[in-house]
Amino acid sequence: MSSAAEQLASNLNLSAFSKATELKKRIWFTLGALLVYRLGTYIPLPGINIQALEQLFQQNQSGILGMMNMFAGGAVGRMAIFALNIMPYISASIIIQLMTTVSPHLAQLKKEGEQGRQQINQYTRYGTVVLAALQAYGIAVGLEGAGNIVTDPGWFFRMTAVITLVGGTIFLMWLGEQITARGIGNGISLIIFAGIVAELPSALVGTLELSRRGSLSAGLLIALILMVFVVIAFIVLWNGRKDGC
């Protein structure tokens, strides 16, 4: 009598997978889109002193800044064009979903099926642009006040930084929608997952090193790890719920 593993292996049809051209196209499209995302996390903002930025980040990489860098796939530490990542879109989605409980107009749109869902998604995109612009301006002002990180401070740098960071978030939002439509799985969740997976090993090593030196207590270390898993699960579940509504 054959085992369950042998029965499963006998039922696998590799030739059928090799003929599934549509599935392979979706897989390659998803991998290519994620590769584009990862490349964008290495392109720095114009007008940034990279060496000064690295020194500042090494001094402040623990805590919330390090967590933001992990979720952004390392783009915050490099102050890349994708430094805001997809988080403004997540925030706008949560705000719109909460507003459907207090706004009769949004509540009515939610009941109108696919057409109403498309309109809500459009409002979410508008909200994403607004939130990304506010966050980008705050980052630009913060960089100017953080020493010699900005080579030429002023309104031109602020305008350039805002346009670049907002454009990066909009591109990631569009890329996530393309992955959902032409690739495999939820595009937004995959972008977040790819960023976390890319930075998780170095983040864990750095956190364990702080714990070994005594800079981080064991209780705080456990609480931090649990918080990371809870936040990841919440983001993935929220996106899955939003796409399924």
GIURPE-V42439 format. One record per run of one state. SS is the DSSP state (@ for helix, = for strand, . for the rest). FROM is the first residue (numbers start at 1). LEN is the number of residues. If there is no record, write none. Layout:
SS_FROM_LEN / SS_FROM_LEN
//
This chain:
._1_3 / @_4_8 / ._12_2 / @_14_6 / ._20_1 / @_21_20 / ._41_3 / =_44_1 / ._45_3 / =_48_1 / ._49_1 / @_50_10 / ._60_4 / @_64_8 / ._72_3 / @_75_4 / ._79_1 / =_80_1 / ._81_6 / @_87_13 / ._100_4 / @_104_7 / ._111_3 / @_114_31 / ._145_5 / =_150_1 / ._151_4 / @_155_28 / ._183_4 / @_187_27 / ._214_4 / @_218_27 / ._245_1
//
